[in-house]
Amino acid sequence: MSDRKSVFVKICGLKTPEDVDVAVAAGAHAVGFVLAPNSPRTVTADLARELAARVPERVLTVGVFRGQPLEEVRRLTGESGVRGVQLHGDEGPEYYEELRAPGRTLLRATAEHVARCGEYGEDLLLIDAPDPGSGKPWNWGSAQFTAPEGRWLLAGGLGPDNVREAVRATGAWGVDVSSGVERERGVKSPDLIRAFIEAATQSYDYSE
Ligand SMILES: O=C(O)c1ccccc1NCC(=O)[C@H](O)[C@H](O)COP(=O)(O)O
């Protein structure tokens, strides 16, 4: 039996103070702000800074990037004040090395389903669908998927109704969600955020 009390839960794509407050109050371990362009969830560095400032120290704030130049990621990370950097591009280990800084958590998102934790120097691995933030699930339940050892987050098409089953099936250390807690694309639902966190954190039942 695992000695974990709960899975790590990250709520991604937050854009309003109300949604940040709901996620934090409901027990999220991390909140994500999309600093990649051209998404219905994209926020400016100024807005991300405002949102991140509401978040207590115990909750990790994460900037989400996709295929952006290193200087842009550095600048937006600095301007927004987020403590975590999540990369969805095809950056190599050198890129992670360049971004490493004291107190910063690096997350590597990949749709490669044979990935190993820490392979690129990241602190957390995120195994996601090929189209991040689309709400489309991938076949995490199939025999072809072998879960990595260590701290990794499962993402892609999760929601309050399937997160518990997904964690049990994969043994994921944590989960990440965006579309599954929205009432329409890019617009979060406080009720779904609460329901997701409740379901995710009940994924391990010690009486079994
Ligand atoms: O959310 C976006 O629009 C986005 C844009 C560019 C890079 C990443 C993006 N999202 C990443 C996430 O929200 C999560 O890491 C994850 O993919 C959740 O996806 P889902 O719950 O399936 O929407």
The ligand as an SDF file (V2000), in Angstrom:
LIG
                    3D

 23 23  0  0  0  0  0  0  0  0999 V2000
   -4.7490   25.0190  -21.8880 O   0  0  0  0  0  0  0  0  0  0  0  0
   -4.2280   25.4060  -22.9320 C   0  0  0  0  0  0  0  0  0  0  0  0
   -4.8900   26.0030  -23.7700 O   0  0  0  0  0  0  0  0  0  0  0  0
   -2.7930   25.1130  -23.2090 C   0  0  0  0  0  0  0  0  0  0  0  0
   -2.1480   25.8200  -24.2220 C   0  0  0  0  0  0  0  0  0  0  0  0
   -0.8250   25.5720  -24.4860 C   0  0  0  0  0  0  0  0  0  0  0  0
   -0.1100   24.6350  -23.7710 C   0  0  0  0  0  0  0  0  0  0  0  0
   -0.7530   23.9270  -22.7500 C   0  0  0  0  0  0  0  0  0  0  0  0
   -2.0790   24.1580  -22.4620 C   0  0  0  0  0  0  0  0  0  0  0  0
   -2.7340   23.4790  -21.4700 N   0  0  0  0  0  0  0  0  0  0  0  0
   -2.1270   22.5010  -20.6650 C   0  0  0  0  0  0  0  0  0  0  0  0
   -3.0590   22.0690  -19.6000 C   0  0  0  0  0  0  0  0  0  0  0  0
   -4.0130   22.6760  -19.2700 O   0  0  0  0  0  0  0  0  0  0  0  0
   -2.8020   20.8380  -18.8430 C   0  0  0  0  0  0  0  0  0  0  0  0
   -1.4720   20.6670  -18.6260 O   0  0  0  0  0  0  0  0  0  0  0  0
   -3.4170   19.6150  -19.4550 C   0  0  0  0  0  0  0  0  0  0  0  0
   -3.0540   19.4950  -20.7880 O   0  0  0  0  0  0  0  0  0  0  0  0
   -4.8900   19.5540  -19.2270 C   0  0  0  0  0  0  0  0  0  0  0  0
   -5.6250   19.2690  -20.3530 O   0  0  0  0  0  0  0  0  0  0  0  0
   -7.1870   18.9960  -20.3420 P   0  0  0  0  0  0  0  0  0  0  0  0
   -7.6210   18.7630  -18.9240 O   0  0  0  0  0  0  0  0  0  0  0  0
   -7.3760   17.7870  -21.1830 O   0  0  0  0  0  0  0  0  0  0  0  0
   -7.8050   20.2080  -20.9090 O   0  0  0  0  0  0  0  0  0  0  0  0
  1  2  2  0
  2  3  1  0
  2  4  1  0
  4  5  1  0
  4  9  2  0
  5  6  2  0
  6  7  1  0
  7  8  2  0
  8  9  1  0
  9 10  1  0
 10 11  1  0
 11 12  1  0
 12 13  2  0
 12 14  1  0
 14 15  1  0
 14 16  1  0
 16 17  1  0
 16 18  1  0
 18 19  1  0
 19 20  1  0
 20 21  2  0
 20 22  1  0
 20 23  1  0
M  END
$$$$
